[in-house]
Amino acid sequence: MSKLLIVDDDIRLRKLVRTYGEVEHYECDEAADGLAALEKLQNDHFDLVILDVMMPGLDGFETLERIRKTSEIPVIMLTARNEEYDKLTGFGLGVDDYVSKPFSPKELMARVGAVLKRNGKKSAVLSYQYKELEIRPDSRTASISGRELVLAPKEFDLLLELVKNPGTVMRRDKLLQDVWGYSYCGDGRTVDTHVKSVRDRLGPYRSMIQTVWGVGYKFDPDAAIR
């Protein structure tokens, strides 16, 4: 049984989400603010966090940033704001999905199930090695000549998705679906921004991620190092 942590300062919303979660046979716990959530995550095991953005004290973004310092637990954010900047901020910090208020509890549970399923898939491949570049799905690390690269969670997910499909042209909409989830209503600029960041991290291996103009990107392990 998967265990959910519901974090929101609105007690009525927490109880509503908890009710629907328990109907779907999830074990649920609650926290009224970011600090309480961090304490619960430190002292107990959870499989997914449902996290409100607008909370007094420690808001959702700050809470997520602290979570990501120690954990890759899946996080779905609840927000009454729909600006692209807010979503890009969350995805940059490693959020797995967004749900805008007001929302359907049934839809939220569908997204919970999709995120848990997506994150529950374990790669049978221990590592991908291209020249001195190594990507390890098990530890979610990438390194060049043994030096670990600093990658945000979604940057790693994007790099891994490209590396798993060498030579294949990956459309922007397909990358949005596979990396950010079927329910993310974004556009290609999100992918472009993350590709730029990943290339910056790869340094001399940046040319391995090639742009296919008007379509998307592909990973070419034979690209010349520049």
Kinemage of the C-alpha trace (Angstrom):
@kinemage 1
@onewidth
@group {chain A} dominant
@subgroup {mainchain}
@vectorlist {calphas} color= white
{ca met a 1} P 0.000 0.000 0.000
{ca ser a 2} L 1.483 3.350 -1.074
{ca lys a 3} L 1.573 6.096 1.542
{ca leu a 4} L 0.727 9.712 0.706
{ca leu a 5} L 1.579 12.884 2.630
{ca ile a 6} L -0.977 15.663 2.029
{ca val a 7} L 0.432 19.114 2.796
{ca asp a 8} L -1.982 22.072 2.798
{ca asp a 9} L -2.977 24.745 5.315
{ca asp a 10} L -6.654 24.271 4.349
{ca ile a 11} L -7.921 21.498 6.624
{ca arg a 12} L -11.056 20.946 4.554
{ca leu a 13} L -9.019 20.362 1.417
{ca arg a 14} L -6.691 17.994 3.270
{ca lys a 15} L -9.631 15.949 4.536
{ca leu a 16} L -11.195 15.856 1.060
{ca val a 17} L -7.996 14.627 -0.577
{ca arg a 18} L -7.461 12.128 2.236
{ca thr a 19} L -10.968 10.723 1.794
{ca tyr a 20} L -10.447 10.154 -1.929
{ca gly a 21} L -6.972 8.761 -1.314
{ca glu a 22} L -8.263 6.206 1.159
{ca val a 23} L -11.035 5.227 -1.281
{ca glu a 24} L -8.201 4.412 -3.730
{ca his a 25} L -6.571 2.309 -0.970
{ca tyr a 26} L -3.700 4.687 -0.226
{ca glu a 27} L -2.505 5.161 3.317
{ca cys a 28} L -2.648 8.905 4.025
{ca asp a 29} L -1.159 11.327 6.499
{ca glu a 30} L -1.454 15.117 6.711
{ca ala a 31} L 0.643 18.183 7.454
{ca ala a 32} L -0.671 21.730 7.831
{ca asp a 33} L 2.513 23.493 6.689
{ca gly a 34} L 5.938 22.995 5.173
{ca leu a 35} L 7.860 22.609 8.417
{ca ala a 36} L 5.462 19.945 9.694
{ca ala a 37} L 5.788 18.137 6.355
{ca leu a 38} L 9.596 18.124 6.531
{ca glu a 39} L 9.454 16.694 10.051
{ca lys a 40} L 7.098 13.910 8.980
{ca leu a 41} L 9.272 13.081 5.969
{ca gln a 42} L 12.288 12.846 8.238
{ca asn a 43} L 10.606 10.490 10.686
{ca asp a 44} L 8.429 8.310 8.454
{ca his a 45} L 8.366 6.695 5.003
{ca phe a 46} L 6.111 8.084 2.269
{ca asp a 47} L 5.763 7.207 -1.409
{ca leu a 48} L 4.419 10.555 -2.677
{ca val a 49} L 3.798 14.102 -1.418
{ca ile a 50} L 0.823 16.257 -2.427
{ca leu a 51} L 2.109 19.758 -1.721
{ca asp a 52} L 0.277 23.088 -1.781
{ca val a 53} L 2.215 26.072 -3.162
{ca met a 54} L 0.573 28.909 -1.218
{ca met a 55} L 1.125 28.279 2.490
{ca pro a 56} L 2.074 30.665 5.305
{ca gly a 57} L 5.636 30.494 6.574
{ca leu a 58} L 7.444 27.965 4.415
{ca asp a 59} L 5.692 27.940 1.031
{ca gly a 60} L 5.512 24.979 -1.331
{ca phe a 61} L 8.536 25.964 -3.420
{ca glu a 62} L 10.766 26.390 -0.348
{ca thr a 63} L 9.484 23.114 1.081
{ca leu a 64} L 10.159 21.305 -2.198
{ca glu a 65} L 13.656 22.776 -2.385
{ca arg a 66} L 14.434 21.402 1.091
{ca ile a 67} L 12.906 18.014 0.237
{ca arg a 68} L 15.094 17.712 -2.841
{ca lys a 69} L 18.271 18.180 -0.812
{ca thr a 70} L 17.787 14.712 0.676
{ca ser a 71} L 15.050 12.895 -1.272
{ca glu a 72} L 13.769 12.082 -4.761
{ca ile a 73} L 10.265 11.269 -3.473
{ca pro a 74} L 7.607 12.092 -6.114
{ca val a 75} L 5.839 15.424 -5.487
{ca ile a 76} L 2.586 16.738 -6.973
{ca met a 77} L 2.007 20.442 -6.341
{ca leu a 78} L -1.388 22.070 -5.828
{ca thr a 79} L -1.599 25.659 -6.983
{ca ala a 80} L -4.204 28.342 -7.479
{ca arg a 81} L -1.747 30.135 -9.739
{ca asn a 82} L -1.342 29.102 -13.362
{ca glu a 83} L 1.523 31.302 -14.550
{ca glu a 84} L 4.170 29.547 -16.644
{ca tyr a 85} L 6.933 31.031 -14.476
{ca asp a 86} L 5.567 29.287 -11.376
{ca lys a 87} L 5.413 25.958 -13.185
{ca leu a 88} L 8.919 26.312 -14.591
{ca thr a 89} L 10.144 27.156 -11.084
{ca gly a 90} L 8.554 24.007 -9.711
{ca phe a 91} L 9.814 21.780 -12.510
{ca gly a 92} L 13.281 23.253 -12.072
{ca leu a 93} L 13.146 22.207 -8.417
{ca gly a 94} L 12.027 18.702 -9.340
{ca val a 95} L 8.234 18.641 -9.060
{ca asp a 96} L 6.666 15.660 -10.845
{ca asp a 97} L 3.265 17.147 -11.710
{ca tyr a 98} L 1.005 20.146 -11.155
{ca val a 99} L -2.708 20.302 -10.362
{ca ser a 100} L -4.422 23.695 -10.537
{ca lys a 101} L -7.160 24.637 -8.057
{ca pro a 102} L -10.049 24.097 -8.167
{ca phe a 103} L -9.500 20.487 -9.179
{ca ser a 104} L -11.368 17.220 -9.405
{ca pro a 105} L -10.288 14.862 -6.588
{ca lys a 106} L -10.745 11.962 -9.002
{ca glu a 107} L -8.373 13.587 -11.482
{ca leu a 108} L -5.864 14.202 -8.694
{ca met a 109} L -5.989 10.515 -7.749
{ca ala a 110} L -5.482 9.569 -11.415
{ca arg a 111} L -2.373 11.734 -11.492
{ca val a 112} L -1.158 10.246 -8.216
{ca gly a 113} L -1.482 6.779 -9.737
{ca ala a 114} L 0.316 7.828 -12.930
{ca val a 115} L 3.232 9.436 -11.053
{ca leu a 116} L 3.619 6.432 -8.729
{ca lys a 117} L 3.573 4.066 -11.696
{ca arg a 118} L 6.097 6.159 -13.602
{ca asn a 119} L 8.457 6.436 -10.638
{ca gly a 120} L 8.042 2.782 -9.762
{ca lys a 121} L 9.621 1.639 -13.014
{ca lys a 122} L 13.167 0.453 -12.348
{ca ser a 123} L 15.727 0.297 -15.108
{ca ala a 124} L 17.422 -3.050 -15.676
{ca val a 125} L 20.428 -1.212 -17.093
{ca leu a 126} L 23.056 -0.463 -14.464
{ca ser a 127} L 24.757 2.280 -16.474
{ca tyr a 128} L 25.076 3.893 -19.888
{ca gln a 129} L 28.661 4.578 -20.900
{ca tyr a 130} L 29.690 6.821 -23.790
{ca lys a 131} L 33.419 7.618 -23.869
{ca glu a 132} L 34.046 9.168 -20.425
{ca leu a 133} L 30.377 10.020 -19.878
{ca glu a 134} L 28.519 7.611 -17.570
{ca ile a 135} L 24.848 7.745 -16.576
{ca arg a 136} L 23.623 5.458 -13.779
{ca pro a 137} L 19.812 5.122 -13.484
{ca asp a 138} L 20.023 3.210 -10.190
{ca ser a 139} L 21.766 5.999 -8.301
{ca arg a 140} L 20.436 8.769 -10.573
{ca thr a 141} L 23.919 10.111 -11.163
{ca ala a 142} L 25.906 11.207 -14.200
{ca ser a 143} L 29.636 11.710 -14.354
{ca ile a 144} L 32.426 12.620 -16.755
{ca ser a 145} L 35.779 10.953 -16.115
{ca gly a 146} L 34.525 10.045 -12.645
{ca arg a 147} L 33.514 13.613 -11.768
{ca glu a 148} L 29.836 13.725 -10.820
{ca leu a 149} L 27.685 16.288 -12.619
{ca val a 150} L 25.293 18.503 -10.681
{ca leu a 151} L 21.901 17.892 -12.273
{ca ala a 152} L 18.441 18.928 -11.093
{ca pro a 153} L 15.991 15.974 -10.941
{ca lys a 154} L 14.237 16.840 -14.196
{ca glu a 155} L 17.550 17.543 -15.925
{ca phe a 156} L 18.666 14.024 -15.052
{ca asp a 157} L 15.336 12.558 -16.200
{ca leu a 158} L 15.627 14.387 -19.524
{ca leu a 159} L 19.233 13.285 -20.068
{ca leu a 160} L 18.336 9.682 -19.223
{ca glu a 161} L 15.368 9.695 -21.612
{ca leu a 162} L 17.594 10.882 -24.463
{ca val a 163} L 20.419 8.489 -23.584
{ca lys a 164} L 18.031 5.515 -23.481
{ca asn a 165} L 17.087 6.249 -27.112
{ca pro a 166} L 20.398 6.920 -28.918
{ca gly a 167} L 20.010 8.111 -32.489
{ca thr a 168} L 16.224 8.447 -32.119
{ca val a 169} L 14.652 11.832 -32.760
{ca met a 170} L 12.601 12.647 -29.663
{ca arg a 171} L 9.801 15.108 -30.301
{ca arg a 172} L 9.267 17.867 -27.764
{ca asp a 173} L 5.732 16.705 -26.999
{ca lys a 174} L 6.983 13.140 -26.465
{ca leu a 175} L 9.661 14.369 -24.059
{ca leu a 176} L 7.065 16.421 -22.198
{ca gln a 177} L 4.924 13.318 -21.857
{ca asp a 178} L 7.717 10.929 -20.838
{ca val a 179} L 9.712 13.228 -18.556
{ca trp a 180} L 7.073 15.542 -17.080
{ca gly a 181} L 4.053 13.251 -17.281
{ca tyr a 182} L 1.035 12.929 -19.533
{ca ser a 183} L -0.884 15.633 -17.684
{ca tyr a 184} L 1.654 18.454 -17.947
{ca cys a 185} L 0.146 21.252 -20.048
{ca gly a 186} L 3.313 22.964 -21.153
{ca asp a 187} L 5.032 23.823 -24.383
{ca gly a 188} L 8.321 23.108 -26.078
{ca arg a 189} L 10.090 25.966 -24.332
{ca thr a 190} L 10.160 23.905 -21.154
{ca val a 191} L 12.100 21.188 -22.985
{ca asp a 192} L 14.362 23.735 -24.686
{ca thr a 193} L 15.236 25.387 -21.370
{ca his a 194} L 16.117 22.071 -19.743
{ca val a 195} L 18.123 20.891 -22.765
{ca lys a 196} L 20.199 24.074 -22.579
{ca ser a 197} L 20.885 23.434 -18.885
{ca val a 198} L 21.837 19.795 -19.506
{ca arg a 199} L 24.188 20.799 -22.317
{ca asp a 200} L 25.865 23.304 -20.013
{ca arg a 201} L 26.420 20.528 -17.462
{ca leu a 202} L 27.858 18.160 -20.096
{ca gly a 203} L 30.604 20.581 -21.114
{ca pro a 204} L 32.778 18.863 -23.778
{ca tyr a 205} L 30.026 16.309 -24.397
{ca arg a 206} L 27.328 18.908 -25.044
{ca ser a 207} L 27.289 18.185 -28.790
{ca met a 208} L 25.975 14.668 -28.089
{ca ile a 209} L 22.538 16.266 -27.607
{ca gln a 210} L 21.685 17.465 -31.080
{ca thr a 211} L 18.836 19.719 -32.146
{ca val a 212} L 16.533 18.493 -34.897
{ca trp a 213} L 15.082 21.792 -36.042
{ca gly a 214} L 11.319 22.052 -35.892
{ca val a 215} L 10.980 18.613 -34.263
{ca gly a 216} L 12.987 18.041 -31.094
{ca tyr a 217} L 16.285 16.487 -30.026
{ca lys a 218} L 18.328 13.319 -30.315
{ca phe a 219} L 21.256 11.821 -28.444
{ca asp a 220} L 24.161 11.069 -30.768
{ca pro a 221} L 26.979 9.275 -28.913
{ca asp a 222} L 29.213 9.511 -31.977
{ca ala a 223} L 29.044 13.310 -32.158
{ca ala a 224} L 32.457 14.956 -32.152
{ca ile a 225} L 33.594 16.480 -28.871
{ca arg a 226} L 33.967 20.232 -29.249
